[in-house]
């Protein structure tokens, strides 16, 4: 794409120079105007090529985060509603977004649209960035001529999902960190503290109490077989990682998590909130019910519930409404089923789904607070048990040795 050397004046009247990659001088002029500049001179430069630098993926460079995608969606919708041409819009966004990877993707989308492809096809060519939900809503908006409204709904649902995920992660972050520290403290006491006293206890010729015997046995196992234990732990972690990577493994993982006290109800409520919010957005956007169920199956983020959506879609294809198949499915609460039935009967399904989403948003907030409040005492008890166990293992023999000396 040609590069233009541009001179323009900013709001204070100062001259600024900038190199802009654009399809034509007119496009470069529009990009300058979108940045708040007044174009003075636009000259085409000679083509330049830069060596591409490959950056390892594990450094995290080039990752497109949820806030990046939300901001892109908002900017896209704002310019669409303002009547900006799609090609000019993509070119402006390519130069304005701060994420390098997203900028490259927008450049490819511009080329696809320029070559005559539909907009949703350009989005669909990047499935790792734009989910099936995103692409389906783009297609619905492009077909109905309401792309601006659809983008506004998309930005809402992306923000909503990001908030729910952030709340759940925030609730689980503290206990996970504390558990890691407990494990580290356990192994430090077992491998550095207990060995210091082991020689003293064995030379004292006294009967060791049960906690001390257990600690010494664990220490010997760690000291003699640490390489086998390390290989076993690595093998178990690899097995779990690859098992969860397959569909059957994800299914059993999600089934198990939904049965865990405190965590299970939180996961179910978050899934119900996501189901209702996505369903309502797709319903208002005019996406057919069967396509909606297919999209929900791919985007719900829970393999067990996704399997239920596949069954619901099959029952809907056989004939009937939505509430009946929902009632026969697992994991859907009576409240969800009843409100969907009322919305279906009254013709206000979208509004009912929105009410369900709002209700479960509040439920998720309360559930995360309850989880945090319940996990605190539990972790305190675990810490007290570990510290008390090692204290008994060390001090009980010390008391026996003191008695013997006396």
C-alpha positions as CSV (number, residue, x, y, z in Angstrom):
1,X,0.0,0.0,0.0
2,X,1.4,3.5,-0.8
3,X,2.9,5.7,1.9
4,X,2.2,9.4,1.9
5,X,4.3,12.1,3.6
6,X,1.8,14.5,5.0
7,X,2.0,18.0,6.5
8,X,-0.9,19.4,8.5
9,X,-1.8,21.9,11.2
10,X,-3.0,20.8,14.6
11,X,-5.6,22.6,16.9
12,X,-3.0,25.1,18.1
13,X,-1.9,26.0,14.5
14,X,1.5,24.2,14.6
15,X,2.8,22.3,11.6
16,X,3.0,18.5,12.1
17,X,4.5,16.0,9.7
18,X,3.4,12.4,9.5
19,X,3.8,9.3,7.2
20,X,0.5,7.6,6.5
21,X,-0.1,4.3,4.7
22,X,-3.2,4.8,2.6
23,X,-4.8,3.6,-0.6
24,X,-5.0,7.1,-2.1
25,X,-4.3,10.8,-1.2
26,X,-8.0,11.2,-0.4
27,X,-7.8,8.3,2.1
28,X,-4.7,9.9,3.7
29,X,-6.5,13.2,3.9
30,X,-9.5,11.6,5.7
31,X,-7.2,9.9,8.1
32,X,-5.6,13.2,9.0
33,X,-9.0,14.8,9.5
34,X,-10.1,12.0,11.7
35,X,-7.1,12.7,14.0
36,X,-8.1,16.4,14.3
37,X,-5.6,17.8,11.8
38,X,-6.1,20.2,8.9
39,X,-4.2,18.8,5.8
40,X,-1.7,21.2,4.2
41,X,0.3,19.0,1.8
42,X,0.2,15.3,0.9
43,X,3.0,13.8,-1.2
44,X,3.4,10.1,-2.1
45,X,6.7,8.5,-0.9
46,X,8.6,5.8,-2.6
47,X,7.7,2.3,-1.4
48,X,9.6,1.1,1.6
49,X,9.9,-2.3,3.0
50,X,10.9,-3.3,6.5
51,X,12.2,-6.7,7.7
52,X,9.6,-8.5,9.7
53,X,10.6,-9.4,13.2
54,X,9.2,-12.7,14.6
55,X,8.5,-12.4,18.3
56,X,8.1,-15.6,20.4
57,X,4.5,-16.2,21.4
58,X,5.4,-16.9,25.0
59,X,6.5,-13.3,25.5
60,X,2.9,-12.3,25.2
61,X,3.6,-9.7,22.6
62,X,0.8,-9.2,20.0
63,X,-1.9,-10.7,22.2
64,X,-5.3,-9.1,21.7
65,X,-6.9,-8.6,25.0
66,X,-10.6,-8.2,25.8
67,X,-10.3,-4.4,26.4
68,X,-8.5,-4.1,23.0
69,X,-11.4,-5.8,21.3
70,X,-14.0,-3.8,23.1
71,X,-12.4,-0.5,22.1
72,X,-12.1,-1.6,18.5
73,X,-15.8,-2.6,18.4
74,X,-16.9,0.7,20.0
75,X,-14.8,2.7,17.5
76,X,-16.1,0.6,14.6
77,X,-19.8,1.1,15.7
78,X,-19.4,4.8,16.2
79,X,-18.0,5.4,12.8
80,X,-20.6,3.2,11.1
81,X,-23.4,5.1,12.8
82,X,-21.6,8.3,11.6
83,X,-21.9,7.1,8.0
84,X,-18.2,6.5,7.4
85,X,-17.4,4.2,4.4
86,X,-16.3,0.7,5.4
87,X,-13.0,0.8,3.6
88,X,-12.1,4.3,5.0
89,X,-13.3,3.1,8.4
90,X,-11.0,0.1,8.4
91,X,-8.1,2.2,7.2
92,X,-8.6,4.8,9.9
93,X,-8.8,2.0,12.6
94,X,-5.6,0.4,11.2
95,X,-3.7,3.5,11.9
96,X,-5.4,4.3,15.2
97,X,-5.3,1.0,17.1
98,X,-2.4,0.6,19.4
99,X,-2.2,-3.2,19.3
100,X,0.2,-4.2,16.5
101,X,-1.4,-7.6,15.8
102,X,-4.9,-6.1,15.6
103,X,-3.6,-3.5,13.3
104,X,-2.2,-6.2,10.9
105,X,-5.5,-8.0,11.1
106,X,-7.5,-4.9,10.2
107,X,-5.1,-4.4,7.2
108,X,-5.9,-7.9,6.0
109,X,-9.7,-7.2,6.5
110,X,-9.3,-4.0,4.5
111,X,-7.7,-6.0,1.6
112,X,-10.5,-8.6,1.7
113,X,-13.2,-5.9,1.6
114,X,-11.3,-4.1,-1.2
115,X,-11.2,-7.4,-3.2
116,X,-15.0,-7.6,-3.0
117,X,-15.6,-9.9,0.0
118,X,-18.4,-9.2,2.4
119,X,-17.6,-7.7,5.8
120,X,-18.5,-10.8,7.8
121,X,-16.3,-12.9,5.6
122,X,-13.4,-10.6,6.3
123,X,-14.1,-11.0,10.1
124,X,-14.6,-14.8,9.7
125,X,-11.1,-15.3,8.4
126,X,-9.7,-14.5,11.8
127,X,-11.4,-17.0,14.1
128,X,-8.8,-16.7,16.9
129,X,-9.7,-13.1,17.4
130,X,-13.4,-12.9,16.3
131,X,-15.6,-15.6,17.8
132,X,-18.5,-17.3,16.0
133,X,-20.8,-15.0,18.0
134,X,-19.0,-11.9,16.8
135,X,-19.0,-13.0,13.1
136,X,-22.6,-14.2,13.2
137,X,-23.8,-10.8,14.6
138,X,-21.7,-9.0,12.0
139,X,-23.5,-11.1,9.3
140,X,-26.9,-10.4,10.8
141,X,-26.2,-6.6,11.0
142,X,-24.8,-6.5,7.5
143,X,-27.8,-8.4,6.1
144,X,-30.4,-6.3,8.0
145,X,-28.7,-3.0,7.4
146,X,-28.4,-2.3,11.2
147,X,-24.7,-2.9,11.5
148,X,-24.2,0.2,13.8
149,X,-26.8,-1.1,16.3
150,X,-25.4,-4.6,16.2
151,X,-21.9,-3.2,16.9
152,X,-23.2,-1.4,19.9
153,X,-24.8,-4.6,21.2
154,X,-21.6,-6.5,20.6
155,X,-19.5,-4.0,22.6
156,X,-22.0,-4.3,25.4
157,X,-21.8,-8.1,25.4
158,X,-18.0,-8.1,25.2
159,X,-17.9,-5.7,28.2
160,X,-20.4,-7.8,30.1
161,X,-18.5,-11.1,29.5
162,X,-15.2,-9.4,30.5
163,X,-16.8,-8.1,33.8
164,X,-18.2,-11.6,34.7
165,X,-14.9,-13.3,34.0
166,X,-13.0,-10.7,35.9
167,X,-15.3,-11.1,38.9
168,X,-14.9,-14.9,38.9
169,X,-11.1,-14.6,38.5
170,X,-10.9,-12.1,41.3
171,X,-12.8,-14.4,43.6
172,X,-10.5,-17.3,42.9
173,X,-7.2,-15.4,42.7
174,X,-6.7,-15.0,46.4
175,X,-7.3,-18.6,47.5
176,X,-5.1,-19.9,44.7
177,X,-2.2,-17.7,45.7
178,X,-2.7,-18.7,49.4
179,X,-2.8,-22.4,48.5
180,X,0.4,-22.1,46.5
181,X,2.1,-20.4,49.5
182,X,0.8,-23.2,51.7
183,X,2.3,-25.8,49.4
184,X,5.7,-24.0,49.3
185,X,5.7,-23.6,53.1
186,X,4.9,-27.3,53.6
187,X,7.9,-28.4,51.4
188,X,10.3,-25.8,52.9
189,X,9.5,-27.0,56.5
190,X,9.7,-30.6,55.3
191,X,13.0,-30.4,53.5
192,X,14.9,-27.7,55.5
193,X,13.5,-27.6,59.0
194,X,12.7,-31.2,59.8
195,X,16.2,-32.5,58.7
196,X,17.9,-30.2,61.2
197,X,16.1,-32.0,64.1
198,X,16.0,-35.5,62.6
199,X,19.6,-36.3,63.7
200,X,19.0,-35.0,67.2
201,X,15.8,-37.1,67.6
202,X,17.4,-40.3,66.3
203,X,20.4,-39.9,68.6
204,X,18.2,-39.2,71.6
205,X,17.0,-42.9,71.9
206,X,13.5,-41.9,72.7
207,X,10.1,-43.0,71.3
208,X,9.1,-40.5,68.7
209,X,5.5,-39.3,68.6
210,X,3.3,-40.1,65.6
211,X,3.6,-36.6,64.0
212,X,7.4,-36.7,64.1
213,X,7.4,-40.3,62.6
214,X,5.2,-39.1,59.8
215,X,7.4,-36.1,59.1
216,X,10.5,-38.3,59.0
217,X,9.0,-40.8,56.7
218,X,7.8,-38.0,54.3
219,X,11.3,-36.4,54.4
220,X,13.0,-39.7,53.6
221,X,10.6,-40.2,50.7
222,X,11.3,-36.7,49.4
223,X,15.1,-37.1,49.9
224,X,15.4,-40.6,48.4
225,X,12.8,-40.5,45.6
226,X,12.5,-36.8,44.7
227,X,13.3,-37.4,41.1
228,X,10.5,-40.0,40.8
229,X,8.1,-37.7,42.6
230,X,9.1,-34.8,40.3
231,X,8.6,-36.9,37.2
232,X,5.3,-38.2,38.5
233,X,4.1,-34.7,39.2
234,X,5.2,-33.5,35.7
235,X,3.6,-36.5,34.1
236,X,0.3,-35.9,36.0
237,X,0.3,-32.2,35.0
238,X,1.0,-33.1,31.4
239,X,-1.8,-35.7,31.4
240,X,-4.3,-33.3,32.9
241,X,-3.3,-30.6,30.4
242,X,-3.7,-32.8,27.3
243,X,-6.8,-34.5,28.7
244,X,-8.5,-31.1,29.2
245,X,-7.4,-30.2,25.7
246,X,-9.8,-32.8,24.2
247,X,-13.5,-32.5,24.2
248,X,-14.2,-35.4,26.5
249,X,-11.7,-34.1,29.1
250,X,-13.3,-30.6,29.1
251,X,-16.7,-32.2,29.5
252,X,-15.8,-34.2,32.6
253,X,-13.8,-31.3,34.0
254,X,-16.8,-28.9,33.8
255,X,-19.2,-31.6,35.1
256,X,-16.8,-32.1,38.1
257,X,-16.4,-28.3,38.8
258,X,-20.1,-27.7,38.8
259,X,-20.5,-30.3,41.6
260,X,-17.9,-28.6,43.8
261,X,-19.5,-26.7,46.7
262,X,-19.4,-22.9,46.4
263,X,-17.5,-23.0,43.1
264,X,-20.2,-25.1,41.3
265,X,-23.1,-22.7,41.9
266,X,-20.9,-19.7,40.9
267,X,-20.0,-21.4,37.6
268,X,-23.6,-22.2,36.9
269,X,-24.8,-18.7,37.6
270,X,-22.1,-17.2,35.4
271,X,-23.1,-19.6,32.6
272,X,-26.8,-18.6,33.0
273,X,-25.9,-14.9,32.9
274,X,-23.8,-15.4,29.7
275,X,-26.5,-17.6,28.1
276,X,-29.2,-15.0,28.7
277,X,-27.1,-12.0,27.6
278,X,-25.9,-13.7,24.4
279,X,-29.3,-15.1,23.6
280,X,-31.0,-11.7,24.1
281,X,-28.5,-9.9,21.9
282,X,-28.8,-12.5,19.1
283,X,-32.6,-12.4,19.4
284,X,-32.7,-8.6,19.0
285,X,-30.2,-8.8,16.1
286,X,-32.5,-11.1,14.2
287,X,-30.4,-14.3,14.3
288,X,-32.5,-17.4,13.8
289,X,-33.1,-19.7,16.8
290,X,-31.2,-22.7,15.5
291,X,-28.2,-20.5,14.6
292,X,-28.4,-19.0,18.1
293,X,-28.2,-22.4,19.7
294,X,-25.2,-23.3,17.5
295,X,-23.5,-20.1,18.5
296,X,-24.3,-20.6,22.2
297,X,-22.8,-24.1,22.0
298,X,-19.5,-22.7,20.7
299,X,-19.3,-19.6,23.0
300,X,-20.8,-20.6,26.3
301,X,-17.4,-21.6,27.6
302,X,-18.6,-24.7,29.4
303,X,-18.4,-28.1,27.7
304,X,-21.1,-29.7,29.8
305,X,-23.7,-26.9,29.1
306,X,-22.6,-26.8,25.5
307,X,-23.5,-30.4,25.1
308,X,-27.0,-29.6,26.4
309,X,-27.3,-26.8,23.7
310,X,-26.7,-29.5,21.1
311,X,-29.6,-31.5,22.5
312,X,-31.8,-28.5,22.7
313,X,-31.1,-27.6,19.0
314,X,-32.0,-31.2,18.0
315,X,-35.3,-31.0,19.9
316,X,-36.2,-27.6,18.4
317,X,-35.5,-29.0,14.9
318,X,-38.1,-31.7,15.7
319,X,-40.7,-29.0,16.3
320,X,-41.9,-26.9,19.3
321,X,-40.7,-23.9,21.2
322,X,-37.7,-23.2,23.3
323,X,-39.0,-23.5,26.8
324,X,-39.9,-27.2,26.4
325,X,-36.4,-28.4,25.4
326,X,-34.9,-26.1,28.0
327,X,-37.0,-27.8,30.7
328,X,-35.7,-31.2,29.7
329,X,-32.1,-30.1,29.6
330,X,-29.7,-30.2,32.6
331,X,-28.2,-27.3,34.5
332,X,-30.9,-24.8,33.5
333,X,-32.7,-23.4,36.6
334,X,-36.5,-23.3,37.0
335,X,-36.3,-19.5,36.9
336,X,-34.6,-19.5,33.5
337,X,-37.1,-22.0,32.1
338,X,-40.2,-20.3,33.4
339,X,-39.1,-16.8,32.3
340,X,-38.2,-18.1,28.8
341,X,-41.6,-19.7,28.7
342,X,-43.4,-16.4,29.7
343,X,-41.3,-14.4,27.2
344,X,-42.1,-16.9,24.4
345,X,-45.8,-16.8,25.2
346,X,-46.0,-13.0,25.4
347,X,-43.7,-12.3,22.5
348,X,-41.2,-10.5,24.7
349,X,-38.5,-13.1,24.8
350,X,-35.7,-10.6,24.3
351,X,-36.8,-8.5,27.3
352,X,-37.2,-11.6,29.5
353,X,-33.8,-12.8,28.6
354,X,-32.3,-9.4,29.4
355,X,-34.0,-9.6,32.8
356,X,-32.6,-13.0,33.4
357,X,-29.1,-11.7,32.5
358,X,-29.5,-8.7,34.9
359,X,-30.7,-11.1,37.7
360,X,-27.8,-13.5,37.3
361,X,-25.3,-10.7,37.1
362,X,-26.3,-9.7,40.6
363,X,-26.3,-13.4,41.7
364,X,-22.7,-13.8,40.4
365,X,-21.6,-10.7,42.4
366,X,-23.2,-12.2,45.6
367,X,-21.8,-15.6,44.9
368,X,-18.2,-14.3,44.4
369,X,-18.5,-12.4,47.7
370,X,-19.8,-15.5,49.5
371,X,-17.0,-17.6,48.0
372,X,-14.4,-15.1,49.2
373,X,-16.0,-15.0,52.7
374,X,-16.2,-18.8,52.9
375,X,-12.7,-19.5,51.6
376,X,-11.0,-17.1,54.1
377,X,-11.8,-19.2,57.2
378,X,-11.1,-22.5,55.3
379,X,-7.6,-21.3,54.3
380,X,-7.0,-20.1,57.9
381,X,-7.9,-23.6,59.1
382,X,-5.6,-25.2,56.5
383,X,-2.7,-22.9,57.6
384,X,-3.3,-23.7,61.3
385,X,-3.4,-27.5,60.6
386,X,-0.1,-27.4,58.7
387,X,1.7,-25.2,61.2
388,X,0.3,-27.1,64.1
389,X,1.3,-30.4,62.6
390,X,4.9,-29.4,62.1
391,X,5.0,-27.7,65.6
392,X,3.9,-30.9,67.2
393,X,6.4,-32.9,65.1
394,X,9.2,-30.7,66.4
395,X,8.3,-29.7,69.9
396,X,6.8,-33.0,71.3
397,X,10.2,-34.8,71.0
398,X,12.0,-31.7,72.4
399,X,9.8,-31.9,75.5
400,X,10.6,-35.7,75.9
401,X,14.3,-34.9,75.5
402,X,14.0,-32.2,78.2
403,X,12.2,-34.6,80.6
404,X,15.0,-37.2,80.0
405,X,17.7,-34.6,80.8
406,X,16.0,-33.7,84.0
